[in-house]
Amino acid sequence: LKAVILIGGPQKGTRFRPLSFEVPKPLFPVAGVPMVQHHIEACAKVPGLKEILLIGFYQPNEALSRFLVSAQQEFKIPIRYLQEYAALGTGGGIYHFRDQILSGGAEAFFVLNADVCSEFPLQEMLEFRQRHGDMHSFVILGTTANRTQALNYGCIVANTDTQEVQHYVEKPSTFVSEIINCGIYLFTPAIFQHIGEVFQRNQQELVLEENSNGWQRAEVIRLEQDVFTALAGSGKLYVYKTDGFWSQIKSAGSAIYASRLYLNQYSKKHPERLAQNKPGGPIIRGNVYIHPTASIDSTAVLGPNVSIGEGVTVGAGVRVRESIILHGASLHDHTCVLNTIVGWDSTIGRWARVEGTPSDPNPNDPYAKIDSETLFRDGRLTPSITILGCSVTIPAEVVILNSIVLPHKELSRSYKNQIIL
């Protein structure tokens, strides 16, 4: 058994700017640890899982190498990064590295997209496959969305008794099903035969279209549109529906929501990761993660849903709620930070207020998912969470609302609903 995590590459993650300028998106901290570490931790818990492969087309940089070394030591499992020569799509990447995935005689392997947050019910998917279908079937993790939001995802129509996938449509234009694809799969080596057929077909089409300018590659294969659509109804594809939490992490706003889901999971599974109220310590409300190296005044009030990174300084009387404060940031006395991501090494002056508008799913709808907001609506910036890039300085006694501040800016006044370049 192996696991493959698809981490994408630098041309994506545009909705994640300016945060993705500083660190590859999979390494962005959510609930105190890099986003992809939650995936690795879940994979490492599956009995008999021998190796984890990360596939993407980031240049292997120092941050990524350092992360892989520390994750291998922490989870005691071999973890390797395989770099694609170009963006090959969700199916093309695993097809390109099929020899590496199958080396050592892998009988089955998980594929996880890095930009989702989930409880990752991997063990349950294995048991489900043993109960349904045969050992050669493939399993998609599915969850329920509401009717309008389902259109933004891959929709799955399954047989209610056997859970066999009969029909699969990626982002349909009209309602197809409330069951959506979570981007987490369990495959056997037989999947490569199906991806190979798509590859052959792509090659034949390219030969026929001589005027394709050579920019289309036969190797670019999308699991969802190219493979699942064809496999549906063949008796080989099944869906395992989860009631656990699941969300996509596409925009920076969705990172705060994902952080809330993970912090909530910590309260059940890793209470030691959450800050407690102690004499002489800050006032903690709800779930809060504080890095051991952070220095926090005892009169600060933090939470709910706050994650404080390495070496952060929080002054007297500071209020932080629904926010991620990244390493090295400094919040001076009596600042108020709500629905905001404060970038690395940024400084917020005394009595300043930095606030955003949350983009949370509707709390009254149990199946609501987070909407991937467009940056602009009707020519205006959509009110969203406030993001400070790295090394931003905000002066004392100003108000910053619903704004995005690019890195290395020194502001001199208040701003509202602006992108500050």
N, C-alpha and C positions, 0 to 999 in steps of 0.2 A: 504494500500500500504506500502510495506517495501523495504529495499535495503540490499543486502548482498555483501560484498567486500571480495574477496578471496585473502588473503595476503601471502599464502604459508608458507614456514618455512626455518629453517637454512640450510637444506641440499642443497637447491637450491641457486641461486645467486652466484654461483662460478665465473661466468664471471664478477661479480661485485666486486670481491676482488681487492685490499685490503680494499675497502671502507665498504664492508658489515661486516668486522671484528668488527667495532666500533658501528654500529647501525643496527637494522633490516632494510633490504632494503626498505620496505614500508615507513620508516621514514626518508629516505635519502632526504635532501632538494633539490627540483627542483623549480627554480624561487622563491627561498626564503622561501618556506614552504614545509613541508614533502610531499613526493610524493602522499600519499594516502589522504592528505587533499584536494587536487583538486577534488578527487572523492566525498568526504564527502560534500564539498561545493555544487557540482552539485546536489547531492541527496537531500540536505536540501532545495534546491530551488523548488523542485517538490511539487506542492500543494497537501496536504493530505497525504504526506509520514510521517508515524508515528514512524519508528524506523530504525536504521542502525545497522547491525550486521557485525562484522569482523570475518572471519573464517580462521584459520591457525593453524600451530603447533609450533609457537614460544612459549617458556616459557614466561608466563606473567611477563615481567621485569619492572623495574622502569620507563624506558624511555617510554614504551608502555602505562603504566598506566597513567603517567603524560600527555601524548599526548591525551589520551581518555578523561580525565577530562577537559583539556583546550578546546578540540574540542566540547564537550557537551555544555560548557558554551558559546562558541563563536556562535555556530549554533543553540542553543536552541532546541536540538533534542536528544532523548535517543540514546546512542551509546554503544554497548556492544561487548566484545571480547569473542568468543567461541573457546576454544582450542581443536583441534583434538588430539587423543592419538597417531596418526601416520599420515604419509602422505596418505590421502585417495583419492587424485585426485580431479579434478574440480567437478565431479558429486558426488563422495563419501562423500565429506565434507558437501554439502548441504543436502544430503540424511540422513546422520548421525544426523544432527541437524534439521530435518524437523519439529519436534514438536515445537521447539523454533521459527522457521521461521513462522509457521502457527498460533502460539498462538495469541489470540486476533482476530481471524477470518480474516487473511490476504486474500484478494481476488486476489492479484497479487504481484509479487516482482521482483525487478531488481537483476541481478547478474553481478558484475563487477570484472574483473581481475585487481589486484593492479598494475601490471607492464605494463600498457598502459597509454599513455597520449592522451587526446582527448578533444573535446568540449563537450562531453557527452550530446548528444541531447535526453535526457530522456523524456522530455515532448512530443517531436515530435514522439518518439517511441510509447507513449501511444495513441496519436491521430491517428497515422498510424494504430495501431491495431483496433481502433474503425472503421476506414474506410474500412480496408481489413479484411477478415476472420471474425471469430466470437470472442466473449469474451473469448473463451477457447483456442484460438490459441497462439502460442509462437512466439516471434520476436527475430531475431538475428540482431545486428547492423553490416552492411557490408560496405566496402569501395572499391574503385577501385585501383588495383595495376598494375604494368606492367607485361607483359607475363612471363618474366624470374623470377621475384621476387615472383610472385603469388605462385610458387611451394613451397616456405618456409612457407606457411600459410595454414589454412583451406580454401578450395575453395568451392564456392557456385554456383550451377547452378539453376537459378530461372526462372519462367515463366515471360516474359517481361510485360504482362498485369496485372497479379494479384500479382506478386512478391512472389508467393508461391515457397518455396524451393523444387526442384524436385530431387536434387542430392547433396550430400555433401561428400567431400573427404578431409581428413586431410593430408597436405603435400604430394600431389600426385607426382608420378615420371615423369609424362608427363603433358602437359598443359591440364587443365580442364576448368578453368574460370578465368576471371580477377577480379571477385568479391571475396574479402577475408573476413574472419571472424575477427571482431574487438575485440572479447572477452568481449562483453557487451550484455546482454540478458534481455528480459522481459518474465517472466514465470507466469503461474497460478499454483495453487496447483496440477493440473492434471499432471504436469511434474513428480511428485514423483511416479506416477503409472508406467511411462515409465522407470524411473531409477530403480524402484523396480523390474521390469521384468529383467533388466540386472543383478541385484543383485541375483535374483533367478537362472538365467542361470549360473552365475559365480559359485554359490554354487553347482549346479548340476555337473558342469564340474570338480570342485575340488573333489567331491565325486568319480567321475569316475577316476580321475588321483590320485591314492593313493600314487604314488611316487613323489608328488609335494613338498616334504620336508617341507610343511607347511609355506613356506615363502610367497606364494601367498595368498593374502587375497581377499575374495569375495567382501569386502567392497570397494576395490580400483576400482573406476569407473571414466572414463574420459567422460565428457559431449560430447566432440567433436567426438572421434572415436566411443564410445559405444552407445551414445544416438542420436546425430544428424544424423549419418549415417543411423540409423534405421528409424528415424522419417521422413526423406526426402521423398517426394512423397506421404505422407499420408494425405496431406491437412491440417496439423496442424501447420506447421512450415513456417514462412514468413521471408523475409529479408527486413530491412529498410536500404536503401543506403544513406549514408551521404557524403556530399561534404566538410564537415568541416575537420579540421586537425586531424590527428591520427598518432600515432607512438608507437612502442613497446619500453620499457625501459629494455633491457636485459643486455647491457654492460655499463660500465661507460661512454664510448663515446656517447652512445645514450642518456645519461642524459643531456649532454650539448645541444644536438639537441632538446630534449624535453623542456629544459629550454627556448630555443629560441622560441619555439611554444607558450609556456605559456606567456612569456614576451610580445610577439606579441599580444596575446589575452588581456593582461592587458591594452595595449595601447587603445583598444576599450572599454573594460568593466570595468577596474579598474585603470584609469590613476593615481589615487592617490598613487598607489603602486610603480610607477616608479619615479626614480630620475629626477629632472629638473636642468637645468643650472641656477645657482644663483650667484650673486656677492659674491666673497670670497669662493665659493665652487669649487669642482673639475670640470674639463671639461667633460661633458657627451655627448657621441655620440650614437645615437640609443637608444634601450631599455636597461635600467640598473636598477636592484633592489639593494638598499642599506639598510641594517638593520639600524634602528635609532641609535643603540649603536656603530656603526662602526666609526672610526676616520680616516678621509681621508684628505690628504694635498691638498691645493687648486691648486697645480701645477700638480696633477695627471690627467691622461687622461684615462677614462673608457668607454668601449663599442666598438662596439655593443655587445649585448648578454652577459652581465656580471651580476653575482649574488654575492653579498657580504654579508656574514653572520654576526652573532652577534659578537661584540667585536673585529672585524678585524681592524688592523692598516695598513694604506697605506701611505708610505713616499713620499717625494718630487720627482717629475719627473717620477713617476711610470707609466708604460703603461700596461693596462690589456684589453684583447680582447677575446671574445668567451670562457669565463672561469667561473668556479664556485669556489669561495674562501670561505672555510667553517670556522665556528666560531673560534675565537681566533688566527687565522693565522696572521702573520706579514710580510709585504712586505717592505723591507728597501729601502732607496732612490735609484731611477733610475733603479729599476729592471724592466724587461720586461716579462710579463706572457701572453702567447698566447695558445689557445686550450688546456687548462690544468685544472685539478681539484686539488686544493691545500687543503690538508687534515687539519683536526682540529689541532689547536695549532702548525702548522708548521711555519718555519721561512725561508725566502729567503734573502740572504745577498745582500749588495749594488752592483749595476751594474751587477747582475747575470741575465742570460736569461734562462727562462724555457719555452720550446715550444713543442707542439705536432703536429700531423698531423690530421686534422679533418676527420671524417668518415661520412660526410654528404651525403644525397641522391643527385643524379644528379639534379642540379637546372633547367636543360633544359627539364626535363621530369616531367610533372605535377603529374604523378601517381607513381613516384619513391618513394620507402620506404628506410629506413636505412638498410644497410646490417649488419647482425650480423657477424662481422668479427671473424675469428678464430685468436687465439693469435699468432700462428706460421704458416708460409707458407714456404714450401721448407726448413724446418729446421731453418728458421730465424724468428725473431720477426717481426710481421707485423707492419709497421709504424702506430701508432695510437696516440690518445691523450695521453699526459703525465699525470700520476697520482702520487701524493705524498700522502702516507698514513698519519696517524695522527702523530704529533710530529716529523716530519722530519726536519733536519736542513741542509740548503744548504749554502755553504760558499760564500763569496763575489767573484765577477768577474769570475764565472764559467758558463758553458753552459750545460744545461741538455736537450737532445732532444729525443722525442719519447720513453720515458722510464717509467717504473713503479717502484716506490720506496716503499718498504714495511715499515710499521710503525716503529717509534723510530730509524731511521737511521741518523747518522751524516755523511754527505758526505765530502770528502776532495778534490775532483777534478771534472772535467767535465765527463759526460757520454753521450753515444749516442746509441739508439736502444738496451737498456738492461733492464732486470728485476733485480733490485738490492735487493738481499735478505739479 
